């Protein structure tokens, strides 16, 4: 019986050893699995951290665009010494180059996404203006449509109609512009090639706005609103209404005459808003918001809008002469100046994106259209 017991004991010990080996292998397997899981988790965390850091790194600036071209006439002969003028949404975009003997020109370092126009001017030829050009990052645009027409017909028109006569005709068209056919919208230019205003035309346009019946209606309505709000600090009743009516009329007249006629004439600046209408919403918004601070000079170049800012400041200062004592002072002058400037920014944005759709536009004669 002893040998049987020894065999059983050995079998039991073998079973125990197998069970122990199994448990030890199982433990090592799960330990290895846990280590690999932790390693994978650490790798994922490292990848996520690297991606987050990569997102924090600023993207490189988009590559500038370039425009090249060759100016030719209708016979495909090159035109040397032609002036190529680049205009963009901001005054700093203005650039001028002259073509070489082979008519070639190049405009480099242009901002992608901005709206550009190119005008080519050459003696003996009619001016050529490109459609809106919007470059992609790094684009190398070859302008192939710069073909100049002989200025024979144009010269004939210029003999008959001077620049001043053309400008007068354009102002007549602007005086027909009304929002919903009612509210005057005379100080907006929809023609990108509009002639500069003479001193006579600047005063005529300002007086036309000041004496328009709708302007008078607006002054009356504003006086009524101020009477209801009890501001400025005039008395109430009919006398207070008359005081507010006179103050508003004086404010409007001084502002439009100083900022729309006197200063523009002295400083040779155009008091009108030049509607852009093309390009990205961003470039159009920037163009509109810059109007109170940047205007087109009579020389066709963009410059600081001293006329508008000076007109608002002068009008605010003059109002000290007739406003109640409690509504006077240097602080109120600059406060009113800031309000007027902010109103011009908002007005320009509305002009650029909304009012153009609801403004009835006049038509010029066929002879002026040739220009």
C-alpha angles and dihedrals in degrees: 000000000000096000091051091054091049091052092050091048090052091049091051091049090049091051091049090049092050092048090049091049091048092051091046091050091046091051092049091048094052091043090053090046092052092048092051091047091051090047092050090048091051090049091051090049090050092050092048091048091049091049091049091050090048090053090053091057109094115248113246116264113263114264116259120251130234134210123201131172148149121241113222138165126240089277091057091248112144119251113219125200093024115153114236113198122194119201125185139173094280130045093245089065091069110114135162129200132171123225119242128233089285093051092247124146136174133198112192137181096038123167113251115232094026122117115243134183124197123206121192118203123187133163112261094016135092114252115264122211125190125224118253112302121204115181127208120225109287093000117157103204119196110205106212101169101072097122114148123213121221109260096227095115092039092052090053091054092048091054090057100037122040123208090257092053091050091049090050090052091049091051089053088056091049091051088062092058111109132163108243084353090289117067114068115246098175100140096067122096117206094173110085090200096053116151118243117262122251120226089258092054093047091056092042092053092047092050090046090058094042094053098040111122092230089056089055091049090052091052091051093048092048091050090052092050091050091049090054091048092044093232135167098031098261121132122275127249130044093324092053091047090053091048092051091044091054093045093051092047090050092047093051095043095048092046096050095042096047098037097032104039119003101048095035089054094048094043096037093237132142112240094199129101112243108216112224100190096172137073131043122333088246094056092045092049091049090049091052096044091051094053096092088053104033127043139168115262124221086256090064095251127119116248143160110299099234090154096063096040092043092049093052092047094046093047091050090050094048091053088069087075095065108018119099116273091252090058097051136087141088093281092056091047092058092040090055089045090054092048092050092050092049090049090053091052091051092043092052092050090050090048092051099046108022121013096056088069092055100039118105108222126209126227128236126219119273092248092060091046089066088068 
